[in-house]
Amino acid sequence: MESKAYRIGIDVGGTFTKAVLIDNATHDVVDRYSVLTTHADERGVAKGVVEVFRNVLDRSGVDPRDVIFLAHSTTQATNALLEGDVASVGVVGMASRVESLLARGQSKIGEIELAPGRFLRPGHRFVTTETLNEQSAQALVEELRDEGMRVIVATSAFGVDDNSCEETVRKAANGIEIPVTCGHEISKLYGLTTRTRTAVINASILPKMIDTAAMTEGSVREAGIQAPLMIMRGDGGVMDIQEMRRRPAMTMLSGPAASVAGALMHLRVSDGIYFEVGGTSTNIGVIRNGRPTVKYARVGGHDTYVSSLDVRVIGIAGGSMVRVKDGKLVDVGPRSAHIAGLPYAAFADPAVFADATVVFFRPKPDDPDDYVAIQTADGTRYALTNTCAANVAGYAKPGLHAYGNPDAAKAAMAPLAALLNVSVDEAARQILQKSTGKAIPVVEQLIAEYGLDRDQAVLVGEGGGAGALIPFTAEQMKLRHTISKDAEVISSIGVALALVREVVERVIPNPQAEDLKAIKREAFDAVVRLGAAAENVEVTIEVNPHTQRVRATAMGASEMRAKFGLTAVSEDEARAIAAQSMGVAADAAQVVAATDRMRVIQATVKEKYLKFLTRQRHPVRAVDLEGVIRIQRANAKVASAPAQQGLEVLKRFWEDNTVYNGDSVIVPDMFLIVGAHVVDLTGVVALDQAMTVARTEFEGLAPDVPVVLVATAGTRR
């Protein structure tokens, strides 16, 4: 009998470290375990990571040899930077004599404020490339070491084109056992200042992250797990621990990234706003076209080349406490029951609130004294939170982590309602309105910023506090919502199911087919080196004509994930998934085109407008074999052709869907589907660029392989 295969995902949060054990064949959660995050331990967070994976294996009786994938997120990089707990960094800048005047200043990075009163102040030396050799490099490194610098950054003007000088410095530093970060291994983009600053930030956390990696990996191997140890990146993918030792800055904001990965893999979300609702704060971000939105992170107010999710953080969550002044509800949060050390009233016995009263207090010495607690007859205090309000108002449903005892929540809310001179239900609604009033503007901004269709967007609730905020927020905004199964451990699930990811960027004016093929190959090779199965890798090319940047994003499953994949959904199942998303009956959704790995499904919807008139629109969903909606459009056209005719059909389709309005030209938003691969052409503004990207995708395809085009009216002129 063939043994089962399992995956372990571990999310290292600010409060808890949580592990899930997942059946690789079904993606079902077999077991879960959590401990308080071990920030203060001499082994750091590694102690908690080891404890949770050992316990989850012992409790389930799974043989460590059957674990084929182990990954964890980490807050260590983010916390080290936020707290200013970093190593001193010395920079060796390099350029030719001709370029040295400008490059000297660009490679000298000023102080970076990481936390109030805590600064990263890099040392600096500069050498012309004409005088650089191993001896001169070693002398510069030794000078910086003698000044107290523990890590070296080697950065050269145009080092992305020729990294030999940076490697010379690396060799010299390694010879005297000093860790090194080279600018070219952080980013392939021009911009010496930003590239160097990013390398400095990476280098500053290198020693701490290397130590943690060594302890964690040693414990994993000691436990008998032979699978590669993977680490969550801030952009939603994973990388192996060897890569983390080289580029730890890539793990910044890996916590929110883990929850998004969970939404994408576990909920099959295409377009939506995700809420990761904790006890104290909530992370809000966007999923668009089945991918999280990514931007460059800022550290200390400075730009970097570290890709991370575009996450907005608000100080409201499931445990946020009520504030009252002069008999009126004035705020909810930012302090939470967790910070105050108080239990939630919603999880108590209703009987304890028989003679309860409202008391005011300061959670922290410098806080205002208008925070509310409910004190029982025996002097015990309970917090009134968003979770309590959601239980009173009926938004926290059975089965959700936020569901407690509604009767207890109502009994505890009664003294507050009397103080506010309103009903218990009205008091609960006021609390939720005050809280969601902070979230709704952020959601509206994201919808506008990323051009989401409100009819298609869904609010995705994640985290233990999701049930406290999401249903009410969705109701207020008139949006659909869904709350993740196993929401309280969705980040751990996301880590367990995440794909290996790598991004390569270049500045290429007017890129030609050979340029795109080269960068595509570079990204492909990079992600395979990080542990992805070659036959499972997808590479997406994005061309930004405004910045002249070309980005290749490669993603792929690990070898074992590729081997033990999920059972493909049937055509009827795909139609049902699409129909539910489009809000139509299953028999109204028809497969209009397909590849061997994707079905494109369309329906016709009649709508009224101007009271008496009707019009038709044709929503489209592209559903892959795992049942994930990869493209969703409210009104679109579809074309299909064999690969040998693909360019001809693309040209005709583009021209047919381009709108000419006086002096302006509105080009279509277009997607190209090849196999399971979705090529997003919505950032392409010219037909010749679209054709160039398509040529790279069609290369090597058999002539009769089907390709599909989806187009909708664009907004660019």
BELFENLIN-V525802 format. One line per field, one symbol per residue. phi: phi as a letter, one per 20 degrees, with the letter a starting at -180 (. if undefined). burial: # if it has 16 or more other C-alpha atoms within 10 Angstrom, else .. Layout:
BEGIN
phi=???
burial=???
END
This chain:
BEGIN
phi=.fffdccddcdeefdddcccdcfffdmffebbbbcffefeffemfgffgffffffffffemefgfeedbcbbebeffffgffemecefcdddebafgfefgffgffeeeffdeebgndcddffbccbfffdfbfffffffffffffeoeecdddccgmffebeffffffgfffffdldfccegfeebdefofffffgfffffffdfgfffffgffffffffffnedfgedcfefeodccffffffecfffeglffgffffgfffeedledcrdddeeeedccecbcdclmcffcbefdcmndfcdefbffdddcebafdfeeccblmcfdacnffdgfffmdffffdeegffegcfcecdbdfcgeffedfdcddegenfdceecgffffffeneeegnefffddgfffffffgffgffemcfffffffffffffffeeggfffffgffdmfegfdfcedecnfegfedfgfffffeldfbbdgflgfcfffffffdfefcbcccbecflfdgffffffffffgfffffeoefgfdedcddcddffemedddddcaefgffffdfffffffffffffffffemcfgfeecfdaadfcbddcccdceceblmdecbdccfccddefenefecccfbbdcccafgfdgfffggfffffdeddcmedcdeffccddcmeedeedfeedcffffffffgffefnffgeffccdccbgecec
burial=....#########...#########.#.#.####..###....##############....###.#################.#############...#..##.####..###...############..#....##.###.##...############..#.#########....#######.#####.###################.##.###.##..#.##################.###################################################..#.#....########..###########....#.########.#.#######.#.##..###.#..#.....########....#################..##################.##...#############..##.##..##....#.#.###################....##############################..#...###.##.#############.##########...##############.#....#.#..######.##...#.####.###..########............###########################.##.##..##..###......####################...##########......##########...
END
